């Protein structure tokens, strides 16, 4: 089997440059190729990916090796020469493994799943695979929120926390080693937290609406998301370090899972409530830590942890902090821990719109956080905003540069960066019924902000394309039929718009349509552990 000599040498050099290791048993009865559908630098900065890698290799009868989306020139080489996609550890072709497991963290990586299966010589559609092919399993946040856009390509999804599911999943695979593919998938469907799409058949009405989802294995109850309550029993930090990772050679540590703030646009803040804090144990001296969590300083022991890290001579980073938690002490700890930038997310420029999205922070709190950052010696403040939020007006949009002008005027010693993205309604949030703003409106508002913010001295502007946000919106709330767009886009070099036209899919119906309370949503047949009625009540409280 061809894997490409130069490609192998590059993989070997990457492994040689890594620090830290996990024992991988190549004689294990069940071999996993854990796939991250993005390039190496992004995948190695994913704590969830590393935790699953370690958990699988800790099981006595399983082994796990890593594989990533090849860098663009390498992917071209795979496709040009027919070299098979292979794992880092042993440079074994993916087709030789029992399972290819994808970690799904972002909707725009869905197409990369198909891009990786193609050079792996694994049929893209699950219905075309037989006993000679690996099982394709996917987990991660996007698999939990809405697996349906990838349902025709993935054999089984792990819904929810992996810690409780992985041992049972491996056990089901071991128990069915000699069975055919359908029997193995039926066994997986019997594992709590595993969703096998082939056993669920959606039915659509005359207007394209979802009428019901038939369970073809009536003996099996609907999939219920498992929630790991005993996180302290499982790994909390990354195990392999490399300077080539997106954030450099850093130890990522999960501080807590979930968030208790309840922002109406945020899936994590809705389905992972209350948050589950980790216990901090072990030595901290000499370490550079990346603290991971939706609201790190909401953890009751976070400040004490940071004190300990600094006292031990270590450094730490926090990707983003709730601006309400940026006290003078927290700002001083961030500076003492080596950070030069603090990142906060007001999300909206006006206090009115923040109340709509349940982000109850005031302009005074923003100024207080920035003041604490300046007084601590931090050099830069990054702020995240969204456009297209429900009930947004032109006045709300204009309040963003107004706020930034005030910050630049009152804190001239600081650098500011404003990052603007488009609001995308997500499943399992109060806004899952809400129409997404039209692309023409988003483009106009984005252009206005780019121009006005770019003219403010001391403030840099960055953002995400509203055009791509439309595709993300389609994938976030899409049903199984959206898979046609993914497959067609694969064949047309990633051209989503062309794929939408070619398949005849009604983009506006998926993205810009107001959904009724009683409508059956594509993800409703999965029990995520949250009452749909509570989300609807929250939607009404937002003024909808």
C-alpha positions as CSV (number, residue, x, y, z in Angstrom):
1,X,0.0,0.0,0.0
2,X,1.3,3.4,-1.0
3,X,1.7,6.0,1.8
4,X,4.3,8.3,0.2
5,X,8.0,8.4,1.3
6,X,8.2,12.2,1.7
7,X,4.9,12.3,3.5
8,X,6.1,9.6,5.9
9,X,9.3,11.5,6.6
10,X,7.4,14.6,7.5
11,X,5.2,12.6,9.9
12,X,8.2,11.0,11.5
13,X,9.8,14.5,12.0
14,X,6.6,15.8,13.6
15,X,6.6,12.9,16.1
16,X,10.3,13.3,16.8
17,X,9.7,17.0,17.7
18,X,6.9,16.2,20.2
19,X,7.4,16.0,23.9
20,X,5.5,13.7,26.2
21,X,4.1,10.4,25.0
22,X,1.4,7.8,25.5
23,X,2.0,4.1,25.2
24,X,0.4,2.7,22.1
25,X,-0.1,-1.1,21.8
26,X,-0.2,-2.0,18.2
27,X,-1.2,-5.5,19.1
28,X,-4.4,-4.3,20.8
29,X,-7.6,-6.1,19.7
30,X,-9.3,-2.8,18.8
31,X,-7.3,-0.2,17.0
32,X,-8.5,3.4,16.7
33,X,-7.3,6.0,14.3
34,X,-8.3,9.2,16.1
35,X,-8.9,11.8,13.4
36,X,-9.0,15.6,13.8
37,X,-10.6,17.2,10.8
38,X,-8.3,20.1,10.6
39,X,-4.5,20.5,10.3
40,X,-2.0,19.3,12.9
41,X,-1.4,22.7,14.5
42,X,-5.1,23.1,15.2
43,X,-5.7,19.5,16.3
44,X,-2.9,19.5,18.8
45,X,-4.3,22.5,20.5
46,X,-7.6,20.7,21.1
47,X,-7.7,19.4,24.7
48,X,-10.8,17.2,24.0
49,X,-8.9,15.4,21.2
50,X,-5.9,14.8,23.5
51,X,-8.1,13.5,26.4
52,X,-9.9,11.0,24.2
53,X,-6.5,9.8,22.8
54,X,-5.2,9.2,26.3
55,X,-8.4,7.5,27.5
56,X,-8.4,5.0,24.6
57,X,-4.8,4.1,25.1
58,X,-5.4,3.6,28.8
59,X,-7.8,0.7,28.0
60,X,-6.1,-2.7,28.0
61,X,-7.6,-4.0,24.8
62,X,-7.6,-0.8,22.8
63,X,-5.0,1.4,21.1
64,X,-5.2,4.8,19.5
65,X,-3.1,6.6,17.0
66,X,-3.6,10.1,15.6
67,X,-4.3,11.5,12.2
68,X,-5.0,15.0,11.0
69,X,-6.1,16.7,7.8
70,X,-3.0,17.0,5.8
71,X,-1.6,20.5,5.2
72,X,-2.9,21.8,1.8
73,X,0.3,20.8,-0.2
74,X,0.3,17.4,1.4
75,X,-3.3,16.8,0.7
76,X,-2.7,17.6,-2.9
77,X,0.2,15.1,-2.9
78,X,-2.1,12.4,-1.4
79,X,-4.7,13.0,-4.1
80,X,-2.2,13.3,-7.0
81,X,-0.2,10.2,-6.1
82,X,-2.9,8.0,-4.5
83,X,-0.8,7.8,-1.3
84,X,-3.1,6.6,1.5
85,X,-3.8,8.7,4.5
86,X,-1.9,7.3,7.5
87,X,-1.4,7.8,11.2
88,X,1.4,9.7,12.9
89,X,2.6,7.0,15.3
90,X,3.1,4.0,13.0
91,X,2.4,5.5,9.6
92,X,-0.2,2.9,9.1
93,X,-3.0,3.5,6.5
94,X,-6.3,4.3,8.0
95,X,-8.0,1.5,6.1
96,X,-6.1,-1.0,8.3
97,X,-7.8,0.2,11.6
98,X,-10.9,-1.1,13.2
99,X,-12.3,2.4,13.8
100,X,-11.7,5.9,12.5
101,X,-12.9,8.3,15.2
102,X,-13.5,11.9,14.3
103,X,-13.5,14.7,16.8
104,X,-16.0,17.4,15.7
105,X,-15.6,20.8,17.3
106,X,-16.7,23.2,14.6
107,X,-19.3,22.9,11.8
108,X,-17.0,24.2,9.1
109,X,-14.8,21.1,9.6
110,X,-17.6,18.8,8.4
111,X,-16.3,18.9,4.9
112,X,-12.9,18.0,6.1
113,X,-14.3,14.7,7.4
114,X,-15.1,13.8,3.8
115,X,-11.7,15.2,2.6
116,X,-10.0,12.8,5.0
117,X,-12.0,9.7,4.1
118,X,-11.3,10.1,0.4
119,X,-7.5,9.6,0.6
120,X,-8.0,7.0,3.3
121,X,-9.7,4.8,0.6
122,X,-12.8,4.5,2.8
123,X,-16.1,5.0,1.0
124,X,-17.6,8.4,2.0
125,X,-21.1,7.1,2.6
126,X,-21.7,4.7,5.4
127,X,-24.1,2.6,3.3
128,X,-21.3,1.8,0.8
129,X,-18.9,0.3,3.5
130,X,-18.7,-3.3,4.2
131,X,-16.8,-5.6,6.6
132,X,-13.5,-4.8,5.0
133,X,-13.8,-1.1,6.0
134,X,-13.2,0.5,9.4
135,X,-16.2,1.8,11.3
136,X,-16.4,5.6,11.2
137,X,-17.4,7.1,14.6
138,X,-17.6,10.7,15.5
139,X,-17.9,12.6,18.8
140,X,-17.3,16.0,20.2
141,X,-19.5,19.1,20.7
142,X,-21.0,19.2,17.2
143,X,-21.8,15.5,17.3
144,X,-23.7,16.1,20.4
145,X,-25.6,19.2,19.3
146,X,-26.8,18.0,15.9
147,X,-25.3,15.0,14.2
148,X,-27.8,14.9,11.3
149,X,-25.8,16.8,8.5
150,X,-23.1,14.0,8.8
151,X,-25.6,11.1,9.4
152,X,-25.1,9.6,5.9
153,X,-21.3,9.5,6.3
154,X,-20.7,8.5,10.0
155,X,-21.6,5.0,11.2
156,X,-22.1,6.0,14.8
157,X,-21.9,9.2,16.9
158,X,-20.9,9.5,20.6
159,X,-23.4,11.9,22.1
160,X,-22.3,13.8,25.2
161,X,-19.3,13.2,27.5
162,X,-16.9,10.5,26.2
163,X,-15.6,9.5,29.7
164,X,-18.5,7.2,30.5
165,X,-19.1,6.0,26.9
166,X,-15.7,4.9,25.7
167,X,-15.2,1.8,27.9
168,X,-18.6,0.5,26.9
169,X,-18.1,1.3,23.3
170,X,-14.8,-0.6,23.2
171,X,-16.5,-3.4,25.1
172,X,-19.3,-3.6,22.4
173,X,-16.6,-3.8,19.7
174,X,-14.7,-6.5,21.5
175,X,-17.9,-8.6,22.0
176,X,-18.7,-8.4,18.2
177,X,-15.3,-8.9,16.7
178,X,-16.6,-11.9,14.6
179,X,-20.0,-10.4,13.7
180,X,-21.0,-8.6,10.5
181,X,-21.2,-4.8,10.2
182,X,-24.9,-4.5,10.9
183,X,-24.7,-6.6,14.0
184,X,-21.7,-4.5,15.2
185,X,-23.6,-1.3,14.7
186,X,-26.7,-2.8,16.5
187,X,-24.4,-3.6,19.4
188,X,-23.1,0.0,19.4
189,X,-26.7,1.3,19.3
190,X,-27.2,-0.5,22.6
191,X,-24.5,1.5,24.3
192,X,-25.8,4.5,26.2
193,X,-24.9,7.7,24.5
194,X,-24.2,6.1,21.0
195,X,-26.4,7.2,18.1
196,X,-26.4,5.0,15.0
197,X,-28.1,6.9,12.2
198,X,-28.9,3.9,10.0
199,X,-31.4,2.8,12.6
200,X,-33.3,6.1,12.6
201,X,-35.4,7.0,9.5
202,X,-36.5,10.6,9.1
203,X,-39.8,11.2,7.3
204,X,-40.6,14.6,5.6
205,X,-43.9,16.3,4.7
206,X,-45.0,17.9,1.5
207,X,-43.5,21.3,2.5
208,X,-40.1,19.7,3.4
209,X,-40.8,19.7,7.2
210,X,-39.7,16.9,9.4
211,X,-42.8,14.8,10.3
212,X,-41.2,12.2,12.5
213,X,-38.1,10.0,12.9
214,X,-38.8,6.3,13.0
215,X,-36.7,4.1,15.3
216,X,-35.9,0.9,13.3
217,X,-34.7,-0.7,16.5
218,X,-37.7,-0.3,18.8
219,X,-36.2,-2.4,21.4
220,X,-33.6,0.3,21.9
221,X,-34.7,3.5,23.6
222,X,-33.9,6.9,22.2
223,X,-30.3,8.0,22.6
224,X,-29.8,9.8,25.9
225,X,-26.8,12.0,26.4
226,X,-24.5,10.8,29.2
227,X,-23.2,13.4,31.6
228,X,-20.0,12.6,33.5
229,X,-20.4,13.7,37.1
230,X,-17.1,12.3,38.4
231,X,-14.6,14.2,36.2
232,X,-11.9,13.9,38.8
233,X,-11.6,10.2,38.0
234,X,-10.5,11.1,34.4
235,X,-7.5,12.9,32.8
236,X,-7.8,16.7,32.9
237,X,-4.7,17.8,30.9
238,X,-3.0,17.3,27.6
239,X,-0.4,14.6,27.3
240,X,1.7,15.5,24.2
241,X,3.3,18.9,23.6
242,X,4.7,20.5,20.5
243,X,5.9,23.9,19.5
244,X,3.9,23.4,16.3
245,X,0.6,23.5,18.1
246,X,-1.6,26.6,17.6
247,X,-0.8,27.9,21.1
248,X,2.7,26.6,21.3
249,X,4.2,24.1,23.7
250,X,1.7,24.4,26.5
251,X,-0.1,22.1,28.9
252,X,-3.8,22.5,28.5
253,X,-5.9,21.9,31.6
254,X,-9.6,21.6,31.9
255,X,-10.7,23.8,34.8
256,X,-14.4,23.1,34.5
257,X,-17.0,21.7,32.0
258,X,-20.0,23.8,31.3
259,X,-21.1,27.3,32.3
260,X,-23.8,28.6,34.6
261,X,-24.3,32.0,33.0
262,X,-27.1,30.9,30.6
263,X,-26.4,33.1,27.6
264,X,-29.2,32.5,25.2
265,X,-27.0,32.1,22.1
266,X,-24.5,29.6,23.7
267,X,-25.0,25.8,23.6
268,X,-22.5,25.1,26.4
269,X,-24.3,27.5,28.7
270,X,-27.6,25.8,28.1
271,X,-26.9,22.0,28.1
272,X,-24.0,22.0,30.6
273,X,-25.7,23.5,33.6
274,X,-24.7,23.6,36.3
275,X,-21.0,23.6,35.5
276,X,-18.8,20.8,36.8
277,X,-15.6,22.1,38.3
278,X,-12.4,20.0,38.4
279,X,-10.4,19.6,41.5
280,X,-6.8,20.9,41.2
281,X,-4.2,18.5,42.3
282,X,-0.5,17.8,41.5
283,X,2.6,19.9,41.2
284,X,2.5,23.2,39.3
285,X,6.1,24.3,39.4
286,X,7.8,25.1,36.2
287,X,4.7,24.6,34.0
288,X,3.2,26.7,31.4
289,X,-0.5,26.0,31.6
290,X,-3.5,26.9,29.4
291,X,-6.6,27.0,31.5
292,X,-9.6,25.7,29.5
293,X,-13.2,26.4,30.4
294,X,-16.2,28.4,29.3
295,X,-15.9,30.6,32.4
296,X,-12.6,29.8,34.1
297,X,-12.8,32.4,36.9
298,X,-16.3,31.3,37.8
299,X,-14.5,28.3,39.3
300,X,-14.4,28.8,43.1
301,X,-10.8,27.8,43.2
302,X,-9.5,29.5,40.1
303,X,-7.9,32.5,41.7
304,X,-6.2,30.3,44.3
305,X,-4.9,28.0,41.4
306,X,-3.5,31.0,39.6
307,X,-1.8,32.2,42.8
308,X,-0.2,28.8,43.2
309,X,1.0,28.7,39.6
310,X,2.6,32.2,39.9
311,X,4.1,31.4,43.3
312,X,5.7,28.2,41.8
313,X,7.3,30.2,39.0
314,X,5.0,29.0,36.3
315,X,3.0,30.8,33.7
316,X,-0.6,30.4,32.6
317,X,-2.9,31.6,29.9
318,X,-6.7,31.9,29.7
319,X,-8.2,32.1,26.2
320,X,-11.2,34.3,27.3
321,X,-12.6,35.5,30.6
322,X,-16.0,36.7,31.7
323,X,-15.5,40.5,31.9
324,X,-17.4,40.6,35.2
325,X,-14.7,38.4,36.8
326,X,-11.8,40.7,35.7
327,X,-11.1,42.2,39.2
328,X,-7.8,44.0,40.0
329,X,-6.5,40.8,41.5
330,X,-7.4,38.6,38.5
331,X,-5.8,41.2,36.2
332,X,-2.6,41.2,38.3
333,X,-2.5,37.4,38.3
334,X,-2.9,37.4,34.5
335,X,0.0,39.8,34.1
336,X,2.1,37.8,36.7
337,X,1.3,34.6,34.8
338,X,2.9,36.0,31.6
339,X,-0.2,37.2,29.7
340,X,0.0,40.5,27.8
341,X,-3.5,40.4,26.4
342,X,-6.9,39.9,28.1
343,X,-9.9,38.8,26.0
344,X,-13.4,39.7,26.9
345,X,-16.7,39.2,25.1
346,X,-19.3,41.9,25.5
347,X,-21.0,40.3,22.4
348,X,-23.2,43.4,21.8
349,X,-22.5,47.1,21.9
350,X,-25.6,48.1,23.8
351,X,-26.8,47.1,27.2
352,X,-30.3,46.6,25.8
353,X,-29.2,43.9,23.3
354,X,-27.0,42.3,26.0
355,X,-30.1,41.8,28.1
356,X,-31.9,40.2,25.2
357,X,-29.1,37.5,24.9
358,X,-28.9,37.2,28.7
359,X,-25.5,38.7,28.9
360,X,-26.0,41.0,31.8
361,X,-22.9,43.1,31.8
362,X,-22.9,46.9,31.7
363,X,-20.7,49.4,30.0
364,X,-19.4,50.4,33.5
365,X,-18.3,46.8,34.1
366,X,-16.5,46.8,30.7
367,X,-14.7,49.9,31.7
368,X,-13.9,48.5,35.1
369,X,-12.4,45.3,33.5
370,X,-10.3,47.4,31.0
371,X,-9.2,49.7,33.8
372,X,-8.0,46.7,35.9
373,X,-6.1,45.3,32.9
374,X,-4.3,48.6,32.3
375,X,-3.4,49.1,36.0
376,X,-2.0,45.5,36.0
377,X,0.3,46.3,33.1
378,X,-1.5,44.3,30.5
379,X,-0.9,45.8,27.0
380,X,-3.8,44.7,24.8
381,X,-7.5,44.1,25.2
382,X,-9.4,42.0,22.7
383,X,-13.2,42.2,22.5
384,X,-15.6,39.9,20.7
385,X,-18.9,41.2,19.2
386,X,-21.6,39.7,17.2
387,X,-23.9,41.2,14.6
388,X,-27.3,39.9,13.5
389,X,-28.4,39.1,17.1
390,X,-32.2,38.8,17.6
391,X,-33.9,42.3,17.8
392,X,-30.7,44.0,16.7
393,X,-31.2,47.6,15.3
394,X,-29.0,50.0,13.5
395,X,-28.5,51.8,16.9
396,X,-27.2,48.6,18.4
397,X,-24.7,48.2,15.6
398,X,-23.6,51.8,16.0
399,X,-23.1,51.3,19.7
400,X,-20.1,49.0,19.0
401,X,-17.8,51.6,17.5
402,X,-19.2,54.1,20.1
403,X,-18.1,51.9,22.9
404,X,-14.7,51.3,21.3
405,X,-14.1,55.1,20.8
406,X,-14.8,55.6,24.5
407,X,-12.3,52.8,25.4
408,X,-9.6,54.2,23.1
409,X,-10.1,57.7,24.5
410,X,-10.1,56.7,28.2
411,X,-7.3,54.1,27.9
412,X,-4.8,55.5,25.3
413,X,-2.0,53.4,26.6
414,X,-3.7,50.1,25.6
415,X,-4.1,48.4,22.3
416,X,-7.5,47.2,21.4
417,X,-8.7,44.6,18.9
418,X,-12.3,44.3,18.0
419,X,-13.4,40.9,16.5
420,X,-16.8,40.8,14.8
421,X,-18.7,37.7,13.8
422,X,-22.2,37.0,12.7
423,X,-24.7,35.4,15.0
424,X,-25.5,31.8,14.1
425,X,-28.6,30.2,15.8
426,X,-27.6,26.9,17.4
427,X,-29.5,23.8,18.4
428,X,-30.5,23.4,22.1
429,X,-30.5,27.1,22.7
430,X,-33.5,29.5,23.2
431,X,-32.7,30.9,19.8
432,X,-32.9,27.6,17.9
433,X,-36.2,28.7,16.5
434,X,-35.0,32.1,15.4
435,X,-34.3,33.1,11.8
436,X,-30.7,34.1,10.9
437,X,-30.3,37.6,9.6
438,X,-30.1,38.0,5.8
439,X,-26.6,38.0,4.3
440,X,-27.1,41.3,2.6
441,X,-27.9,42.9,6.0
442,X,-24.9,41.3,7.7
443,X,-22.5,42.3,4.9
444,X,-23.7,45.9,5.2
445,X,-23.3,46.0,8.9
446,X,-20.0,44.3,8.8
447,X,-18.7,46.8,6.2
448,X,-19.9,49.7,8.3
449,X,-18.1,48.3,11.4
450,X,-14.9,47.6,9.5
451,X,-14.9,51.2,8.2
452,X,-15.8,52.9,11.5
453,X,-13.7,50.7,13.8
454,X,-10.7,50.8,11.4
455,X,-10.8,54.6,11.7
456,X,-10.4,54.6,15.5
457,X,-6.8,55.2,16.5
458,X,-5.5,52.4,18.7
459,X,-8.2,49.9,17.7
460,X,-7.6,47.1,15.1
461,X,-10.5,45.3,13.4
462,X,-10.8,41.7,12.5
463,X,-13.8,39.5,11.7
464,X,-15.4,36.5,10.1
465,X,-17.1,36.6,6.7
466,X,-20.9,36.8,6.8
467,X,-20.8,34.6,3.7
468,X,-19.2,31.8,5.6
469,X,-21.6,32.4,8.5
470,X,-24.4,31.5,6.2
471,X,-22.9,28.1,5.6
472,X,-22.3,27.6,9.3
473,X,-25.9,28.4,9.9
474,X,-27.0,25.8,7.4
475,X,-24.8,23.1,8.9
476,X,-25.7,24.0,12.5
477,X,-29.4,23.5,12.1
478,X,-29.5,21.3,9.0
479,X,-31.1,17.9,8.7
480,X,-29.9,14.8,7.0
481,X,-30.6,16.2,3.5
482,X,-27.8,18.8,4.0
483,X,-25.4,15.9,3.6
484,X,-26.0,16.2,-0.2
485,X,-24.5,19.7,-0.1
486,X,-21.4,18.4,1.7
487,X,-20.8,15.6,-0.8
488,X,-21.4,17.8,-3.8
489,X,-19.1,20.5,-2.3
490,X,-16.4,17.9,-1.9
491,X,-16.6,17.1,-5.6
492,X,-16.4,20.8,-6.4
493,X,-13.3,21.8,-4.5
494,X,-15.2,23.1,-1.4
495,X,-17.7,25.3,-3.4
496,X,-20.6,25.4,-1.0
497,X,-22.6,27.9,-3.0
498,X,-22.3,25.9,-6.2
499,X,-23.2,22.7,-4.3
500,X,-26.4,24.4,-2.9
501,X,-27.4,25.4,-6.4
502,X,-26.6,22.0,-7.9
503,X,-28.6,20.1,-5.2
504,X,-31.6,22.5,-5.3
505,X,-31.5,22.9,-1.6
506,X,-33.6,25.8,-0.3
507,X,-31.0,27.8,1.7
508,X,-33.6,30.3,3.0
509,X,-35.8,27.6,4.3
510,X,-33.0,26.2,6.5
511,X,-31.4,29.5,7.5
512,X,-33.8,32.4,7.4
513,X,-37.1,30.8,8.4
514,X,-38.9,31.4,11.7
515,X,-39.6,28.0,13.3
516,X,-42.8,27.3,15.3
517,X,-42.7,26.0,18.8
518,X,-44.4,22.7,17.9
519,X,-42.1,22.0,14.9
520,X,-40.1,18.8,15.1
521,X,-36.5,19.8,14.9
522,X,-33.8,17.5,13.3
523,X,-32.2,16.9,16.7
524,X,-35.4,16.3,18.7
525,X,-35.1,12.5,18.6
526,X,-32.0,12.7,20.8
527,X,-32.5,13.2,24.5
528,X,-29.9,15.9,25.4
529,X,-31.2,16.2,29.0
530,X,-32.9,19.6,28.6
531,X,-36.6,20.5,28.4
532,X,-37.6,22.0,25.1
533,X,-40.3,23.9,26.9
534,X,-37.7,25.6,29.1
535,X,-35.8,26.8,26.0
536,X,-39.1,28.1,24.5
537,X,-39.9,30.0,27.7
538,X,-36.4,31.6,27.6
539,X,-37.0,32.5,23.9
540,X,-40.2,34.3,25.0
541,X,-38.5,36.0,27.8
542,X,-36.0,37.4,25.3
543,X,-38.9,39.3,23.8
544,X,-39.5,37.1,20.8
